[in-house]
Amino acid sequence: MTDNKLHNTLTEEEVALARHCLEYALEHGAQGVRITLSKTLMNLIGVLNGEVDKTAHALDRSLQLQLFVDGRFGTFSSNRLEKDGMEEFIREAIDTVRMLEADESRALPAPDRLVKDAVTGRELDLYDDAYDTLTAEQRRDMALGSTAWPQPGLISEEGEYSDSVFDSLTIDSQGLYARHTETSFEIGYESTVEDAQGNHWSSYWWDASPRLKDLQLEGCAQKAFQRAKEQINPQNVKSGKYTLIVDSECAGKLLTPVLNALGGHSLQQKNSFLVDSLNQKVFPDNLTILDAPCTQGDTGCRLFDSEGVATREMPVIEKGVVKTYFLNTYISAKMGLDPTVEDITRAKLLPIGGCKTLEEVLQKVQDGILVTGFNGGNSNPATGNFSYGIEGFLIKGGKKVHPVREILMTGNFLTLWNNLLVTADDARPCQSKLIPTLAFKNVDISA
Amino acid sequence: MILSKSYYFNLFQVDTPLLDRLTEEGLRSGGSYCDLFFENTTYGSLLLRDGAVTSGGNHVDFGVGIRVLAGEKTGYAYSESTAPADMLSCARAAAQIASAPVDVNPYGTRNPSRGEPNPAADRYPIVQPWRGVPMSTFLPFLQKLEADIKRRDARIVKVIVNLAFQVTDVLMYNSSRELKWDTRPMGSVSVSAVFQQGSQTENKSTSRSFRRGADMLSVALIEEMAADVVKGIDERFDARRPKGGQMPVVMGAGASGILLHEAMGHAFEADFNRKGTSIFADKMGRQICPKGIQIIDDGTMQGNRGALNFDDEGIPGQKTYMVEDGVLTSYLHDRISAAHYGVKPTGNGRRESFRYAPIPRMRATYMESGNAKAEDLIASVKKGIYVDEFSNGQVQIGEGDFTFYVKAGYLIENGRLTMPVKDINIIGNGPQALADMQGVADDLAIDPGAWTCGKEQSVPVSCGIPTVLIGHLTVGGE
């Protein structure tokens, strides 16, 4: 492996190249330029049935240019970062932009919206110095240390330990300088078990953290094995309306289409079931979702969006009222609305109902279906209608009765979220969205 | 497109002695096999939105991936530079998978193919190139397509047309001294349109994707796609959710090939079987569906999105019968799984880019036509559903449970198509669905859409099927 300390973040030479490319583009006809230079270093150890099966080592660099030329706009990128080659690439890129049609809505963000306090890239404390001293042997030990192999009934176990450092710098022709640096450590295991009839049942577990000491290595493979075993001997349920409890491992899937519907690209194209919902109460009183992008040390947080616009904590949905659309400079100009940020950074659903854990939620609702995983499905962005394959457990009297699978939940997101009963307070910090266990009433189940 | 060897050597700044040095470095720690995958991909894109082509760009991705196999274990590293020092460093990183020579080398001398790529056998000859052509050349296509779509339906309020094209040069070399090269084009056009009727809003989309040059941007393609995007919109506005539950499902010819991809194809990928996770792991040679059924994975269809002159391990593209007369006859192999099972690789070793090690992946997966008539299959169903428009699918390999999302279809009542349905998921079990295939029509169609498979890595694929009747699947509904 290479010497981490020397190469794991952007070098002065690479930053100088980015600055040169910006100046070069301005000198050759661009009136506005934004450049994002990024670098990722990744190491991975794969494990199969208790032995190292795969190793991977990677270093990626990329320079992305966004060019504003004569009222026109184009996006270009290359990973060939030699100075001469980049100059030719930029000249050709400017020629290409001139062939496109003009669009008066294209512009860099107003300077007062740009981030000012992302200078070192480490302001959010997302870089763990432990990365710098990790050895190949330590990585191997962490990958193998979690294995549950062998176990009676376990016929296959695949695991992966990986770590990475990501460093990016965004600069523009208005003086933007925005740096973001983070480390990431991740462990994941997938186990397949065989029952007495020869049927196979699989499940997984994973964890991730920006800090090595917070990575939950221990028990990861064992949890995947337990989850797989719990699926043995599923039984049918009748089609009908059920209370649905969705655990915190997979609850984010039900929020993603809602957040997408608040995105400017969908709204501007009228391809959103939340068109004209701004400042309208379309969700229940008990639903509040924040964007919390600036929390120190928190997975996925960033001080700026892809345009370099400063992020800030803000309500997205507050007591059921839509408070924010996600509008970048371009889309906001096209829609005639004030810009916000490109997208949500760290969604956080505020718990309701006083339950702390999944078990407390099960006790509260007593009967229903606990969803522990999704199997396919999709939604219609224009109508909010959805249909997903689900797997989990039938719940009676607050307890798991038997596993269920090969069943479907079908409905509409507005109806679903207006039927939110209660949540736990168990959002997983490793997830990109902080969404706890959710319980909804009256969900259509086909089985 | 297959160019001269010197083009690829110059592009990647290599020669045969350097290639040998790299594979030797990769095997220095005792590995049994080493291969090199050089890639230079140029991407282009144009986006028409709100009546104008106001966004576009070019992107370059360049590098080399070096893989070392020690038995069935994989060491992988890649470099975005082909400077010898960088590549040697990369080879040393990949070599670390081996700590000592393995006892048996299953890769070394297996059917070495030392012939050079044959341009006459090219599966994607390019008439009009994408590269070296000004972007302005392609603008009229997007503008005409949008105009044609809009003139067909006054309810259209928004249209987005996206053209994406890429050309990938690859050079492959391995420790058996096999050398292969290829240049792979891919052009994709996608359209989405939003319709408003009173207070109702609906969207429709369509796509076409081929391993062809810019000559694919024809007047005929404009007419075909424009017709496709407005087809069935009246039914879409009228469509309802059916009452859910288990019922017979007639899957229309073409895009229903997603059934084969999800319900069977993944489970036939040999890595899942080698690891014992697939539900088909012990079913080789067994009858898994009714007699008369052939299921194929094919890399040989000229211009098809899944076509390959060579896979990403340098194995020639080929046509693989996975099921013959209802019997499972072949998995889909890369070099590792082929060595494990003692068979020849099937040309299914594929990767998203030089950043990934190859694994078994599908190409164009389809079922051959049967003898029934589509209308007879529909007429045989008392109460069920007909589906022919899909978005995405998924499978759980161990259990065999698969799903796919239906954008449009119809109820079947007493043998006739009646109420339009939309936005429902269908779920079933692969082996059960295969065994429950009650009729296969004579109307095989290969879907021309931009299907992408996302098993660990994204690769372009294609699918097709004749109209088929499956006795029981679970349909989502109210």
Interface residues (C-beta under 8 A of the other chain):
Chain A: M1 T2 G46 L48 E51 V52 D53 K54 T55 A56 H57 A58 L59 D60 R61 R72 F73 G74 T75 F76 S77 S78 N79 R80 F89 E92 A93 D95 T96 V97 M99 L100 E101 A102 D103 R106 A136 I155 S156 E158 T192 N199 H200 W201 S202 Q231 S239 Q269 K270 N271 V275 K334 N375 G376 G377 N378 S379 N380 P381 A382 T383 N385 F386 S387 Y388 G389 E391 R405 E406 I407 L408 M409 T410 G411 D444 I445 S446 A447
Chain B: L46 R49 D50 A52 V53 T54 S55 G56 G57 N58 H59 V60 D61 F62 G63 E72 K73 T74 G75 Y76 A77 Y78 S79 E80 S89 C90 A93 A94 Q96 I97 P134 M135 S136 L139 V157 K158 I160 S192 V194 Q196 T201 E202 N203 R241 G244 G245 E262 K275 G276 T277 S278 I279 A281 R355 A357 S391 N392 G393 Q394 Q396 I397 G398 E399 D401 F402 T403 F404 Y405 K407 K422 D423 I424 N425 I426 I427 G428 N429 T474 V475 G476 G477 E478
